[in-house]
Each structure stands twice: as structure tokens, then as C-alpha cells.
């Protein structure tokens, strides 16, 4: 009679499941968060004309009117980012391995995903760098860059009120205002307020446009549709008065329309994978690449609140 004690040669020491454990990913920001520049098909830098406001003056009888020009200027954006990854699969691995095609497919998907995550990280970094650090970035007398002065540099409800006032004074449309905050900030807010968490129509639109687990809709507070992101810029930031070490730059913006969005962006090359056969090394080689860029198109519809990246209370 055979049993496990006298038939050890037929017992496999290791078994491998057909299931492949994949990385966990959060959702990506929808493309609607920036103005997609569709007229930038060639060249490295795009110049866009801007116009200011007309100036009024008192007019009297028999008094000449002063001729005052309207302010004009340009803003620019450039294709600055060129990223990619490469990998190969040898003939020997194909001959001796199992589920190799699945590994190849996963590598391709992970490579494209990495480019998308880099794209989002760069977008949020440009939102922060579009402002001048160690400066309040004042517009119409109100700061659009606010550093926390609360104990432990945590978020406070007053920050949302102050940023709302700054946007109101800058004549920013009230609808479609969004605040992208770090999950640490979201945890603080959970302890500060207890309000209706029903998703607003605008929040529902965001969720159906690409948000997933870690980009959850948190709440609507003082007109801000608050969502979370793990890719906000981190470092040592200041508003010129309050400096925060080990901080996160939480981004506030208007998404009312393309004219209101503070950031513009363009893909020069969408993520794509190319492959070829290397007969000398007997392997299949693959390269995934993409090119894109961002630029600031307005300052008055952008705000940053600087808080601790770790403290919740």
C-alpha cells in the first residue's frame, strides 16, 4: 500500500496557482481636470494670447476721454515629459516557463498604468509649481496660497472658507469648484464635520469619469467638491508667512469650463507599446513610451492649501 511516507518521490514540493497576484491601483483623475489643448499638434512650445479687463473712467462734457489700451499677453505650455519603460522575454523562458503570455500582458498593462500615474502626478505637481512658493499669491487682495497655522499644521474648516472667499473675490464661477486633498486631510475632516455625504451631481459626474477607490468623493463643504488623491506634491512649502515642513499641497480649482480651468495639457504621444524580435539574443523586446506636457493658463482659478502630510489632529 502506498502512502505519503513511502511515495515521497511523487509529491511535488511546490505548486503554483494559475491565479496571478496583481498590483492594487487607485483610480486616475479624469481628463476633464485640465484643458486638453487640441490645437498643439507640432512644435515643443505653444503660445496662447490673453486679454485683460477694460478700464472705465469718469467722462464730462467738453472733456476729452483718455484712450487706454486693454492689457494683453501670452501664456505658454511645452511638451516637457518623455517617459517610457522597456522589457524583454527570452526564448528559453517561453520554452521552460508557464503563463508567460499572461506575464507579458500584465507587464504591458502595468507599463501603461505607470505612465498614466506619472501623468497625473505631474499634473498635480504643475498645479503647485504654477504658484510662487513662500508667497501668498494674492489676487484681488486675497491669498490663493494658504499655509496652515493650526497646531500640527492640520487642515481647518476656516481654510475652506478662506479659499472660497478668495475664489469669490476673483469672480470664479461658483459651480464645479473642486478641492483635491490628501487622505490624511480627509481623515482630519472626518473628525471635524458630520454632514450629509450624498454625492452631488457634480461629484457623481467625477466618479463616473474615471474615479475609483482612492479618489473617493469625500463631501461637499462650503461649495467645494472634495475628493482625495495620493499623488499630491509633498515637501516643504510656505505661503510667505506660515512654513510647513513635511507638507502636502492640497489643490483647489475651478472646472466650470475650459476657460476656467487653471491648467492646460496635451499628449504629443499617447502611451503605446512597440515590439520587435532580437534574433541574436533570441528574445522578444518591448518598449512603451509617451510624451506630454502641462502649462498654467490662469492663476485666479487655482488655490493651494499647505498642510501636514502626516498629522491628522
FENRARA-V550047 format. One record per residue. N is the residue number from 1. RES is the residue in one small letter. PHI is phi in radians with two decimals (NA if undefined). PSI is psi in radians with two decimals (999 if undefined). OMEGA is omega in radians with two decimals (none if undefined). Layout:
N,RES,PHI,PSI,OMEGA / N,RES,PHI,PSI,OMEGA
//
This chain:
1,x,NA,2.33,3.11 / 2,x,-1.62,2.45,3.04 / 3,x,-2.49,-3.10,-3.08 / 4,x,-1.17,-0.37,-3.13 / 5,x,-1.33,-0.63,-3.09 / 6,x,-1.89,0.17,3.14 / 7,x,-2.28,0.72,-3.09 / 8,x,-1.15,-0.44,-3.12 / 9,x,-1.13,-0.39,-3.11 / 10,x,-1.75,0.18,3.08 / 11,x,-1.77,2.02,3.12 / 12,x,-1.18,2.23,-3.11 / 13,x,-1.24,-0.51,3.14 / 14,x,-2.42,2.52,3.08 / 15,x,-2.22,2.57,-3.13 / 16,x,-2.12,2.24,-3.12 / 17,x,-1.29,2.64,3.06 / 18,x,-1.30,-0.22,3.12 / 19,x,-1.40,2.31,3.12 / 20,x,-1.83,2.14,3.13 / 21,x,-1.34,2.05,-3.06 / 22,x,-1.80,2.83,3.10 / 23,x,-1.18,2.62,3.05 / 24,x,-1.57,2.32,-3.12 / 25,x,-2.21,2.59,2.99 / 26,x,-1.62,3.06,-3.13 / 27,x,-1.35,2.74,3.14 / 28,x,-1.74,2.66,3.09 / 29,x,-1.09,2.39,3.09 / 30,x,-1.13,2.69,3.11 / 31,x,-1.14,-0.28,-3.13 / 32,x,-1.25,-0.05,-3.11 / 33,x,-1.42,-0.13,3.08 / 34,x,-2.43,2.80,3.09 / 35,x,-1.42,2.05,3.13 / 36,x,-1.34,1.95,-3.09 / 37,x,-1.38,1.82,-3.07 / 38,x,-1.54,-0.21,-3.09 / 39,x,-1.79,0.48,-3.10 / 40,x,-2.09,1.22,-3.04 / 41,x,-1.62,-0.19,-3.13 / 42,x,-2.67,2.88,-3.08 / 43,x,1.43,3.00,-3.10 / 44,x,-1.85,-0.37,-3.11 / 45,x,-2.29,2.31,3.11 / 46,x,-1.93,2.27,3.08 / 47,x,-1.83,2.27,-3.11 / 48,x,-2.12,2.24,-3.11 / 49,x,-1.29,2.55,3.08 / 50,x,-2.25,2.65,3.07 / 51,x,-2.26,2.55,3.13 / 52,x,-1.66,-2.75,-3.11 / 53,x,-1.72,2.66,3.07 / 54,x,-1.33,2.59,-3.13 / 55,x,-1.86,2.21,3.10 / 56,x,-1.65,2.76,3.13 / 57,x,-2.57,2.80,3.08 / 58,x,-1.27,2.34,-3.13 / 59,x,-2.09,2.34,3.13 / 60,x,-2.21,2.90,3.14 / 61,x,-1.16,2.40,3.14 / 62,x,1.03,0.44,3.13 / 63,x,-2.10,2.19,-3.13 / 64,x,-1.17,2.61,3.11 / 65,x,-1.63,2.33,3.09 / 66,x,-1.30,2.32,3.12 / 67,x,-1.56,2.03,-3.10 / 68,x,-2.11,2.19,-3.14 / 69,x,-1.29,2.69,3.04 / 70,x,-1.43,2.46,-3.14 / 71,x,-1.17,2.39,3.06 / 72,x,-2.32,2.85,3.12 / 73,x,-3.05,-2.91,3.12 / 74,x,-2.45,2.64,2.93 / 75,x,-2.10,2.68,-3.07 / 76,x,-2.24,2.71,2.95 / 77,x,-2.47,2.64,-3.07 / 78,x,-2.30,2.66,2.98 / 79,x,-1.41,1.78,-2.98 / 80,x,-1.93,-0.39,-3.00 / 81,x,-1.87,2.27,3.12 / 82,x,-2.36,1.79,-3.01 / 83,x,-2.20,2.82,3.12 / 84,x,-3.12,3.12,3.08 / 85,x,-2.61,2.83,-3.11 / 86,x,-2.50,2.60,3.09 / 87,x,-2.73,2.90,3.11 / 88,x,-2.53,2.81,3.09 / 89,x,-2.26,2.15,-3.09 / 90,x,-1.41,2.75,3.08 / 91,x,-1.07,-0.69,-3.11 / 92,x,-1.10,-0.67,3.11 / 93,x,-1.15,-0.70,3.10 / 94,x,-1.11,-0.64,-3.09 / 95,x,-1.31,-0.64,-3.02 / 96,x,-1.76,-0.37,-3.05 / 97,x,-1.59,3.08,3.08 / 98,x,-2.26,2.66,-3.14 / 99,x,1.00,0.54,-3.09 / 100,x,-1.17,-0.68,3.12 / 101,x,-1.10,-0.62,3.10 / 102,x,-1.17,-0.69,3.10 / 103,x,-1.11,-0.74,3.13 / 104,x,-1.08,-0.77,3.14 / 105,x,-1.11,-0.70,3.13 / 106,x,-1.16,-0.69,3.14 / 107,x,-1.11,-0.73,3.12 / 108,x,-1.10,-0.77,3.14 / 109,x,-1.14,-0.73,-3.14 / 110,x,-1.16,-0.63,3.13 / 111,x,-1.14,-0.80,3.10 / 112,x,-1.11,-0.71,3.12 / 113,x,-1.10,-0.71,3.13 / 114,x,-1.07,-0.67,3.10 / 115,x,-1.15,-0.73,3.12 / 116,x,-1.10,-0.72,3.13 / 117,x,-1.16,-0.68,3.08 / 118,x,-1.11,-0.69,3.11 / 119,x,-1.04,-0.80,-3.14 / 120,x,-1.19,-0.73,3.11 / 121,x,-1.05,-0.75,3.12 / 122,x,-1.14,-0.67,3.10 / 123,x,-1.02,-0.84,-3.13 / 124,x,-1.20,-0.59,3.09 / 125,x,-1.14,-0.69,3.12 / 126,x,-1.18,-0.60,3.06 / 127,x,-1.00,-0.73,3.14 / 128,x,-1.31,-0.79,-3.08 / 129,x,-1.27,-0.27,3.08 / 130,x,-1.15,-0.41,3.05 / 131,x,-1.60,2.84,3.05 / 132,x,-1.57,2.09,3.13 / 133,x,-1.22,2.72,-3.11 / 134,x,1.04,0.61,3.13 / 135,x,-2.64,2.48,-3.12 / 136,x,-1.27,-0.20,-3.11 / 137,x,0.89,1.00,-3.06 / 138,x,-1.28,2.33,3.05 / 139,x,-2.31,2.17,-3.09 / 140,x,0.94,0.59,3.05 / 141,x,1.54,0.06,-3.08 / 142,x,-2.29,2.43,-3.04 / 143,x,-1.26,2.37,3.02 / 144,x,-1.86,0.08,3.04 / 145,x,-2.30,2.04,-3.01 / 146,x,-2.20,2.15,3.05 / 147,x,-1.72,2.37,-3.11 / 148,x,-1.15,2.33,3.04 / 149,x,-1.97,0.18,3.12 / 150,x,-1.36,2.74,3.11 / 151,x,-0.93,2.33,-3.12 / 152,x,1.15,0.23,3.06 / 153,x,1.03,0.59,-3.13 / 154,x,-1.48,2.94,3.10 / 155,x,-1.25,2.66,3.07 / 156,x,-2.37,2.70,3.12 / 157,x,-1.06,-0.52,-3.14 / 158,x,-1.09,-0.51,3.12 / 159,x,-1.09,-0.70,3.11 / 160,x,-1.20,-0.64,3.10 / 161,x,-1.17,-0.78,-3.12 / 162,x,-1.12,-0.71,-3.14 / 163,x,-1.24,-0.59,3.05 / 164,x,-1.08,-0.78,3.13 / 165,x,-1.11,-0.72,3.13 / 166,x,-1.07,-0.72,3.12 / 167,x,-1.22,-0.68,3.10 / 168,x,-1.07,-0.76,-3.14 / 169,x,-1.20,-0.38,3.09 / 170,x,-1.59,0.13,3.12 / 171,x,1.06,0.58,3.11 / 172,x,-1.35,2.34,3.10 / 173,x,-0.89,2.42,-3.08 / 174,x,-1.27,-0.62,-3.11 / 175,x,-1.29,2.70,3.03 / 176,x,1.11,0.57,3.00 / 177,x,-1.50,2.41,-3.09 / 178,x,-2.35,2.51,3.04 / 179,x,-2.11,2.15,3.10 / 180,x,-1.79,1.97,-3.03 / 181,x,-2.10,2.74,3.08 / 182,x,-1.26,2.62,3.08 / 183,x,-0.96,-0.49,3.06 / 184,x,-1.09,-0.74,3.10 / 185,x,-1.15,-0.70,3.11 / 186,x,-1.05,-0.68,3.12 / 187,x,-1.13,-0.67,3.09 / 188,x,-1.12,-0.77,3.14 / 189,x,-1.09,-0.63,3.10 / 190,x,-1.03,-0.57,3.13 / 191,x,-1.50,-0.26,-3.10 / 192,x,-1.62,-0.61,-3.03 / 193,x,-2.29,2.67,3.03 / 194,x,-2.36,1.69,-3.06 / 195,x,-2.32,3.08,3.13 / 196,x,-1.10,2.15,-3.12 / 197,x,-1.67,0.23,3.11 / 198,x,-1.05,2.37,-3.12 / 199,x,-1.23,2.25,3.09 / 200,x,-1.24,2.83,3.08 / 201,x,-0.97,-0.68,3.11 / 202,x,-1.18,-0.72,3.10 / 203,x,-1.11,-0.65,3.10 / 204,x,-1.13,-0.67,3.10 / 205,x,-1.08,-0.70,3.11 / 206,x,-1.10,-0.81,-3.07 / 207,x,-1.10,-0.67,-3.11 / 208,x,-1.41,-0.09,-3.12 / 209,x,-1.74,0.10,3.06 / 210,x,2.49,-0.13,-3.12 / 211,x,-1.34,2.64,3.13 / 212,x,-2.42,-2.52,-2.95 / 213,x,-0.94,-1.08,-3.04 / 214,x,-1.44,-0.12,3.03 / 215,x,-1.79,0.74,-3.07 / 216,x,-1.15,2.60,3.00 / 217,x,-1.34,2.12,-3.05 / 218,x,-1.54,-0.99,-3.11 / 219,x,-3.06,2.97,2.97 / 220,x,-1.92,2.14,-3.03 / 221,x,-2.39,2.08,3.14 / 222,x,0.94,0.62,3.11 / 223,x,1.54,-0.06,3.14 / 224,x,-1.67,2.17,2.98 / 225,x,-1.45,1.91,-2.97 / 226,x,-1.72,2.19,3.09 / 227,x,-2.25,2.89,-3.07 / 228,x,-1.97,2.70,3.07 / 229,x,-2.66,2.49,3.07 / 230,x,-1.64,0.10,-3.04 / 231,x,-1.97,0.27,3.09 / 232,x,-1.18,2.63,-3.13 / 233,x,-1.09,2.46,3.10 / 234,x,-2.21,2.57,-3.11 / 235,x,2.82,-2.70,3.09 / 236,x,-1.89,1.98,-3.05 / 237,x,-2.20,2.86,-3.09 / 238,x,-2.64,2.76,3.00 / 239,x,-1.88,0.23,-3.12 / 240,x,1.71,-0.37,3.10 / 241,x,-2.09,-0.85,-3.12 / 242,x,-1.89,2.04,3.10 / 243,x,-1.78,2.37,-3.13 / 244,x,-2.13,2.13,3.09 / 245,x,-1.61,2.43,-3.08 / 246,x,1.12,0.91,-2.99 / 247,x,-1.85,2.93,2.97 / 248,x,-2.19,2.44,3.14 / 249,x,-1.68,1.80,3.12 / 250,x,-1.45,2.28,-2.95 / 251,x,-1.79,2.31,3.07 / 252,x,-2.05,2.39,-3.11 / 253,x,-2.76,2.91,3.04 / 254,x,-1.85,2.37,3.09 / 255,x,-2.12,0.49,-3.05 / 256,x,-1.04,-0.75,3.10 / 257,x,-2.85,3.12,-3.10 / 258,x,-1.11,-0.51,3.12 / 259,x,-1.28,-0.39,-3.09 / 260,x,-1.65,-0.37,-3.08 / 261,x,-1.16,2.33,-3.07 / 262,x,-1.32,-0.39,-3.04 / 263,x,-2.10,2.45,3.01 / 264,x,-2.03,2.67,-3.12 / 265,x,-2.63,2.83,3.14 / 266,x,-2.68,2.44,2.96 / 267,x,-1.60,2.14,2.98 / 268,x,-1.54,-0.60,3.04 / 269,x,-2.44,1.96,3.07 / 270,x,-1.12,2.70,3.13 / 271,x,-0.96,2.22,3.12 / 272,x,-2.52,2.64,-3.12 / 273,x,-2.01,2.29,3.07 / 274,x,-2.15,2.54,-3.13 / 275,x,-2.38,2.74,3.08 / 276,x,-2.68,2.88,-3.12 / 277,x,-1.71,2.20,3.03 / 278,x,-1.79,1.69,-3.04 / 279,x,-1.26,-0.49,-3.12 / 280,x,-1.20,-0.66,3.11 / 281,x,-1.71,-0.01,3.07 / 282,x,0.95,1.06,3.13 / 283,x,-2.72,2.77,3.05 / 284,x,-1.74,2.22,-3.06 / 285,x,-1.96,2.50,-3.09 / 286,x,-2.35,2.48,3.11 / 287,x,-2.32,2.29,3.08 / 288,x,-2.03,2.20,-3.08 / 289,x,-2.41,2.82,3.07 / 290,x,-2.78,2.66,3.06 / 291,x,-2.31,2.40,3.14 / 292,x,-2.81,3.05,3.11 / 293,x,-2.84,2.82,3.12 / 294,x,-2.31,2.78,3.05 / 295,x,-2.72,2.71,3.10 / 296,x,-1.50,2.30,3.09 / 297,x,-1.90,-0.34,3.01 / 298,x,-2.66,2.65,3.13 / 299,x,-1.80,-0.42,-3.02 / 300,x,-1.35,-0.26,3.13 / 301,x,-1.84,0.32,-3.11 / 302,x,-2.19,2.38,3.07 / 303,x,-2.46,2.69,3.10 / 304,x,-2.37,2.27,3.02 / 305,x,-1.98,2.15,-3.05 / 306,x,-1.68,2.14,3.13 / 307,x,-2.39,3.02,3.09 / 308,x,-1.14,2.44,3.11 / 309,x,-1.47,-0.06,-3.06 / 310,x,-2.28,-0.56,-3.04 / 311,x,-1.44,2.40,3.10 / 312,x,-1.99,-0.18,-3.13 / 313,x,-2.71,999,none
//
